[in-house]
Amino acid sequence: MAETFRVALVQNCAERDMAPSIVQLEGLIRAAAKDGAHLIQLPELATMIEPDNAAVLAKAKPEADDPGVAKFRALASELKRWIHVGSLLIRESGRDKVVNRSFVLDPDGRVTARYDKIHLFDVAIKDGQYYRESATVEPGTRAVIALLPWGRMGLTICYDLRFPQLYRALAQGGASMIGIPAAFTHKTGEAHWHVLVRARAIETGAFVFSATQCGTHAEGRRTFGHSLIVDPWGEVLADAGDTVGVVSATIDLAKVEAVRSMIPSLQHDRPFSGPVAIATRDAAE
């Protein structure tokens, strides 16, 4: 199994309709492949950022009919590349909500792994923006590791980033790489994005690939950009900044074992009880 390969992160600015977003993504995927990437990752909500809940439910398609799934499978097959579709909104039969789903595609265009986002973004940000992902999205319930030619990649999406227990479970399950495709808001991204992504890499001793949305979307919603490739020591190998484009880096998975050997914290879990709040008496009494 080869340990060295090249990964590329596509950073786009999705529109509220799929067709123009897919056209933009195709060009970026082709550019990444031409540059020599073996694995190409797309952001969360790669083909559509639609703020209106009713419109989300009306526009979302079943997996078999989704134009993004069809296009990315065709590109993976044509270009002979692995493609990690960060996420798409997919409608499933018998459900009144969609799922926010990642896909891993092999060079024959086959879907080899799917992951439905577990943690949903229900927040009110100080700048007056309100997000209630659970109004349209049904949460996933299962952690997933994709098997790639170079090793195992844990699959997560955006807001999952704030739940480190998921990342520890993926690393202890054998993941040497973790994907965190995202559409991070500009406000929270400025404050937390780099710190959180680097923290997940450091805690797990894994490479982290985080392709993100950037720019201003429908109804003035802004995403932060700064797609990141981070190594197991927490070093940023590539940062896409805040414009549409592609960044890439060569990945040497031997560094995972080297870092985990130096700091074997994944092997040091210990059981504990609590937490319990204990009132202490003043020593002078």
C-alpha positions, 0 to 999 in steps of 0.5 A: 500500500503506497503511503504517499499521495496528493490530495486537493481541496476544492473551494467553491461558492455554491449558488441556490440552484444546483446547475451553475454550482455543478458547472463551477465544480466541474472546472475546479475538479478538472484543474485539480486532476490536471495538477496531479491530485489522486484524491479530490475533496469537495466542500459541504453542500457542494452543489446548493446553499439554499436558505429557504427551508421549503425550497430545500425540500422542493429542490433536493433529489433522491440519490439516484436522481441527484445531478451532482451525484451523477456528474461527480461519478462520471468525473471520477470515472473519466479522470480516474481519481478518487473524489470525496463529495463533501456533502449533498442534500439528499431526499430519501423515500418515506422521509419528510426531511433530507439527509446531509450526506458525504460520498466517497467515489472510486476511480470507476465512479462507484460509491464506496462510502456514505456518511450522513452528518450526525451533529446539526447546526442549530445556532443563533449567532451574534451578528443576527443570523439564525440557523436551524439545520434540523428543520430540514435535515435528519441527523445521521446515527453512525460514524463511518470510515472510508477505505482508500488505497493509502489508508483509512479516512474518517468521514465528518461534516462541518459542525461535527468539528465541535464534537471531539469524541467523534474524532477520537472514535474514528482515530481509534477505529484506524483512521489515519486521515479525517475529512471535515468538508464544511460551509463554516459561517464567516463569523464563527470561522474568523473566531474558531476555524483554524483552531478547531481544525488544527486541534482535531489533527493534533488530538487524533494524530491524523491528517485532516482535509477540510474543503470549505465554501467561501464567499457570499451566498443567497440572501447575504449568507457568508462562508469563511473559506480557508480550506485547510490541509493539516498534518498530524502535528498540527502544521497547516500544509495548505490554506485556500484563503477566501477565494474560489480555487484549489489547494493541494499537498503531498501526503506522507502517511508515515508521519501518522505513525511517527507522531502517534509513537511520540505522543501515544495518547490514543492508547491512554484512555482511562475510565473515570466516574463523575463529574460530581460537584463537590463542595469543599469546606474552608480549611480554617473551620 
